[in-house]
Amino acid sequence: MKHTDIKEILEKKHTGESLTVCGWVRTSRDSKNMAFLELNDGTSLDRLQIVINKEVIADVAPFMKLGSALKVEGKVVPSVAREGGVELDADSIVVLGDCPADYPLQKKRHTLEYLRTIPHLRLRTNTFNAVFRVRSVLAAALHEFFQSRNFVYVNTPLITGSDCEGAGEMFRVTTHGYKTDAKTEEEYYATDFFGKKAGLSVSGQLEGEVCAMAFGKIYTFGPSFRAENSNTPRHVAEFWHIEPEIAFADLNDVLALAEDMFRSVVGTVLKKCPTEIDFFEQHFEKGLHQKLEDAIKEDFAILDYTDAIEILKNSGETFQYPVYWGCDLQTEHERYITEKHFKKPVFVINYPKEIKSFYMKQNPDGKTVAASDLLVPGVGEIIGGSEREADYDKLLSAMKARNMDISAYKDYLELRKFGSTPHGGFGLGFERILMYVTGMSNIRDVILYPRTVNNLY
C-alpha cells in the first residue's frame, strides 16, 4: 500500500502535506477530547506522534493497543509539544493488525536477558531498533571501504573439507541419520554425500588467499561457524566475518589496512547514526561518543607480545589467569592493556608460534610468528591477523609439527610453489566491532538469533 516513510516526515520533508503513514503503536495516551499515539515503522529510531481529535474520530479504543499495526491518513503539522518537530493530525485510522493484551512488550523497559527469550519480538524495542540500524550502516560502510580501494569481494565456501584454524572446532555436515554399523570413520563417511568428512567453515581465509594470489586484494564478508563450548559474552557459534587478504604485503601493511578500515567505518557510523549513538550513550555506555571520536583521531599503539607480558606482570593487578611468556592473552589481560595502560586500541604483535595458527609467517627468532591482534577498550580482541607463511618448506614443516592431514591442504600448499609472494590478512568479527560502536556488552544482543551452547531458537 502506498505510504510515506516516517523517517522522511521527521526530517520535515512533508510539513503541511496530507499523506498516509503505516507503523506499529509504541505508546498511547488517552484524554477527554484528544488521544495521542507514537508510531514507528522501522525507518527511524524516533517515532511520529499521531494526534487524534475525538471530534474527528470518536472511538479511539481500537487504535490504542500497544503493538497494533495501523494505517493513518492525516496532515503533517508543526509539533505543539516538541519544538522544531512535526506530528500528524489524523483524519482516518485503519487497524491493519490487532495486538491483544498478552503482547509481551507492554512495559517500557525489559532486561536484555528477558528480551533474548523473545528474539522474534525484541527488534521492536528501541534498543534493538538502534542496534540493527547501526548494524546495517556498519555493514555498508565495510563494503564501501574495501570497494573504494580496489578490493574484489569474493564468496568463499561455507561447506569445506579442511579446518582452517586446525583447532577441530567444526560443525559436521552430513546426510547420514543415526548410524552405528560403520566400523571406522572412513567407512562411515564413504557413503555420505561428499564421500568424505565435511564441515561448516570456521573461516574463508584459505580460499581467500587463493583469490588474493589472482586478484591482489580481496575481502570476504559472510558467516563463519565455530563449535566452541564457550558461554562467554563474546562468543557465539555462528557469527559474521570480514576477511581481507592482500598480496605483496608484510605485517606492517596488514596493520595499516586494519587501522584504516577501523577508523573509516567507525567514522561512518558517527556520521550516519548520531541518534542511535546518543541513545547508546544514554542507556548503555557513558562517554561512548567521545570514545569513538578518540579512536578515529589517535594512532593505535603497537606492542610486542613480549612487552605486553612485562606490562601485565608489572601492573600490580591480580588476574584470574596467570601471566607468563607463552600464555594466550585472556580478555582480562586484553582489557587491562587497552583500558588502563594505553587507554586506546592496541595492536599486539609477534606472538609465540605455539599459540597461533600454522599458516602464520615464522619470525627469524624461531620462537614467534608475525601475528597481530587488535585489542580495543570494552571488548578486547576484535581483529586477528598475520603475515602468512609464503615459504613452502616452512609451511609444510609447521603443518607436520601439528600432525595435520597434509592431503587436505594440497591446493593451499601449491600457492607457495606457483608464484608465491609475501602476503597477509586479518579476520574481523563483525559482531565484535558492532559491540564496540554501540557499547553493547554481550554479543547475543547484536545478532538476530544468537546460536550458543544448548540454545537454538
N, C-alpha and C positions, 0 to 999 in steps of 0.2 A: 504494500500500500504506500502511496506517496506521502512522505512526511519530511520534515526538516530536522537535521541533527541538532540536539540540544547544545552541543559544543559551539556550533555556529551562532545560535541565538545568544548564548552567554558572551560571545565575543562582540555582541551588539551589531551584528551584520544585518539584522532584520527588524530593528526597532520601528514601531509604527505599522508593521505589516500584520495582516491576518493570515494565519497558517495552521498547519497540523503538526503536532508532535506525538510521539509514542514513547512509552517508557514504563518503568516499574515504580510503584509508590514506595518511597523510602521513609517518609514521615507524613503524618496527617494531623490536623488540628481543626476542631470544630468550634464555632461560636454561634451566637444568636442569629446574626444576619449574614455572616460570612463563614467560609471554610477555606482551609489552606492545605495544599499538598506540596510535597517536594518530589519531583520526578527525576529519574536518572535513566538514561538509555544506553549507558556504557561508552559513549563517545567522549565523556569528560568525567573527571573525578567529582567536579561540582554538580549540584543539582539545580534544576529550574523550578522556581516556585510557581505553582498554579493557584490563582486566586479565583474563588468561586463566590459569586454574588447570588444569594439564595432567592433573590427576586428573578434571576435568570434561570437558575437551576435549583429547584426547591428541594428535591430529595437527593441529598448528598451521601447517604449511608452506603450505597453500593460502591462508592469510589474511595472510601476511607480506609479500607483494609490494607495493611502493610503487605507488600509483596505482589499485590494485584498488578496486572498489566493493563494499561489504559491507552486509549487514543483520545487526544484532546484537541479541539479546534478553538481558536481564540485569537486575540490580538496581543502582540508584544508591546509592552509599555514600560517606561522607566519604573524602577522599583521604589516603593514607598519606604520599605524597611532597610534596604541596603543601598547606601549612597553610591551612585555610579553604576549600579546594577540594573538588571531588567527582570521582568516577570511576565507571566501570561495571564490575561483576563479570559477566563473560559466562557465560551458560548455554548459548547456542547461537549459531552464526555461519553465515551463508549467503553464498557468493560470488555477487554479482549481476552483476559484470563483471570478468573476469580482466584482468591487465595484465602483458604479457611483459617480459623483461629489457631490451629495447631502448627502454623508456619513457624519453623524453629528460630527465625531471626526477629523475634518480637522485641527483645531487649536492645538497648542502644549499644551495649558493649558485651562482648563474649570473649572468653580466653582463647588464645590461639590453639591450645590443646583441645578445647571443645570443638572449635571450627574444623580441626583436622578430621573429626569424626563425620563431618558432613561436607566432604570436598565438592560435592555437586552443587552446594548452595553457598559455600563460603566466598565465592567470587563476587557475590552481590554486596559484600560488606565494603566499606571504604578502604580498609587495609588491603584486601586482595584486588580490589579495583585498581588501587595505586600500584601494587606490586606487578601486576601483569601488564599494566600500561607501560611501566618502566622496562619490563622485560622485552616488550615489543620494540621500543625505541632502541634499547641496547643491542638487540639482535641486528636491527637495520644498520646501526652505527658500525658494528663489526664488519658487516658485508661492505659497507661503503669504504671503510678504511682500507681493506685489502684490495677491493676493486679499483680504487683510485691510485693504487701503487703497482698496478700491472700483475697482480697475483691472479692465478687461474683457480676458480672454485671447482673442486672435484668431490665426487661422492664415492667414498670407499665402502667396501662390502660390510654388511652387518653380520653375515654368517661367514665364519672363517675356520680354517683347519689349524691355525697356529695361534699360540698365546703370545701376543706382542711383548708383554712385560715379563713373561716367563715365571709368573708367580702362581699359576694354577688356580686363578680365581675366576674361571669362566663358567657361564651357564651353558649347559649342554643342549644341543639342538638334535632332536631325534624324532622319528616317526614310529619307533617301537612303543608298544604298550608294555604292560608288566610282563617281564620275560625272565625266566630262570634257567632255561635249558642250555644256554651257551656255556661252553667250558672255559673259554678265555675271552678277554676283552676284544681281541682282534676278531674272533668268531662272532661276537655279539654285534659289532659294528659292520661286519662284512655284508650283512643283509639289510643294513639301514639305508636311508635314502641316498646318501653320498657314497656309501661303501666304505666309509671311514669315520672316525670320530670328528664331530663338528661342534662348534660353539658360537655363542654371540660375542662379537668383537669387544675387547676391552679398550681398543684404540685403533684409529685408522693410520697410525704413524708409518708402519712398514709399507703399506700401499702408497701412502703419501710421499715417501722417499722415492718410490718408483716413478711417481709423477714429476717430482722435482728434478729427477735426472733427465727429464724430457722437456719440461716447461720452465725450469729455472726457479720459479717462485709459485707455490701453490698453497691453498688452505682448504681444510675440511671444516664442516660445521654440521654436526649431527649427533645422534645418540650413541652412547657407549654403555657397556654393561659390566658390572663387577660383582661377583658373588662373595663379597667380603662379609663375614659375620660380624659386622660393626654397627653399633647402635648409637653413634655419636651425632651431635648436631651438624656435622659437616659431611656425613656420608649417606648416600642413597645407592641402591643397586642399579638404577637406570638414571643417567644424567646426560646433559648435553655438553659437547666437547668442541672446542675450536682448536685446530692443529695446523699451524703453518709449517712448511718446510722450505728452506732456501738453499740453493746450490751456490757454490763459490763463496762460502761463508764460514767464519770461525765463531767461537763462543762470544766474542765481543759483538759481532754482528747480530747474533741471536738476542743478546741483552738489549741492544739498541732497538731492535724491532719490537720486542716485548714492551719496553718503556714507551716508545712512540705510540703503540697501539693502546696501551692503558690510558695514557694522557688524552688521546684523541677521543676515545669512546666515553670516558668519564666527563670530558668537556661537553660532548654532545648531550649527555643526559642532563647536565646542569642547565644547558641552554634550552632544551626542549621540554623538560619536565619540572619547571620551578614549583608548580603547585604540589606535585607529588613529593618532591624533596622537602618542601615546607611541612607537609603532613608527616613524613617520616621523622623529621627533626622534632616536631612537637610531641609525637607519640612513642617513638622508638629509640632514637639516638640524639641526645642533645649535642649540638656542635657538629652535626653531620655536614651541613653546608660548608662550613669552614674547613672541615677535614678534606672534603673533596676539592675545594679550591686550592688548598695547600698541596694536595697530591699532584695536581697538574702544573704547579708552579715550581716546586723544588726538584732538584736532581735526586734520583734514587741513590741510596747508598749501595756500594758493592763491598761485600765482606767475605773473606776467605773462610771456609768451614773451620779450619784450624783456629783462626782468630775468634770465630763465633764461640767455639768451645771454651776458650780462655775467658771471654766476656761472661759467659754463663757461670763458669767456675768462680769467678771473682765478684759475682753480682751480690752476694750476701743473701740471695733468695733461697728458700727451701722448696725444691722442686719435688713433685711426686715421683718423677722418673729421673734416675741418676744421670749425671752428665759426665761423659768420658769420650776421649777421641775414638771414633768408630761407632758411636751411638747414632741412631736415627733421631733427628730432632723431632720432639713432640710438640703438640700445639702450645703447651705452656712455655716451652723454650722459644718457639717462634714469636709468640705474643710478647714475651719479655724483650726480645731483641727489637721488635718494631714499636712497641708501645711505651717502653720505659727507657731503653737505651738510645735508640735513634729517633723515635717518635715520628717515623715516616716509613714508606715502603723500602724494603731492603732486598737486594739480590745476594743470596748466599751461594758461593761458587766453590768448585773443586772439592767435591765430597769423596769420602773413601769409596773405592771401587766395589767393596763387598756389599755396600748397602744401596748400590744403584744398579741400573739395568745393564744387561750385557752389551747393548749397542752403543754405549757412550764412549767417546774418544778417551783412550788411556793417556794420561799425562806422563811426561818423562820421568817423574819421580817413582813410577812403578806402584804407587800406593793410591793415587787418586785419579778421578776422571773429570773431564771438562764438562761438569754438570752444573746446573743452576736452578734454584727455586726462588721465586719471587714471593716474599712474605709481606703481608700488609696488616696494618693495625685492625684489630677487631675480628679478623678471620684466621690469620696465619697463612699457610701456603695457599697460593691462588694460581700459580703457574709453575710447572715443572718442565725444564728443557735441558738441552745439551748440544754440544757439537757431537756429531755422530762419528763413530769409528769408520774411517774410509779405507783403512788398510785391511786387505783380505785376510792375511795370515793372523793379524792381531784379533780380528773379529772372530775368526774360526777358533782361535785359542780360547777366547773368552767364553764361547758357546760350549766348547768341550769341557771347560772347567766347571760349568754348571750342569753337565750331563744332559744337555738339551738334545732334542731329536733334530740332527743336522738336516735330514732329508726334508723336513717341513719348511726349511728356510733356504732352499736351493736358489730360488729366484732372488731373494734378498742378498745372498752372498755374491751372486753373479753381478750385482750392481757394482761390486768392488773390483770386478775383473774387466768390465767393459766401460772404459772412460770414467773411472772413479774420480771424484773431486771432493775437496773439503766441503762439508755441508752440515746444516743443523736445523733445529726447530724446537718447538715447545708445544705443550698442551695447556690450554686454559679451560678450567672448569667453569662453564657458563653460569651455573647457579652460584658458584662462589663469588664471582665478580658482582653478580646481582645482589648477593648478601652484603657485599662491601658498599655498594652505592645506595642501598636502601636502609642499611642499619638493621635489617632483619637478622636475628641471631641463630635461626635454625633453618637448615636447608630445606626441610619439609614445607616451609612456608613460602618458598619461591619457585615451586614446581607444581604443576597442575595436580597430578596424582602421584605422590611420593611412594616409591617402591622401597620398602625396608624389610628387615628380617621379620618374618611372621606377619607381614602386612601387605596384602594385595587387594586394593579396593575394587 
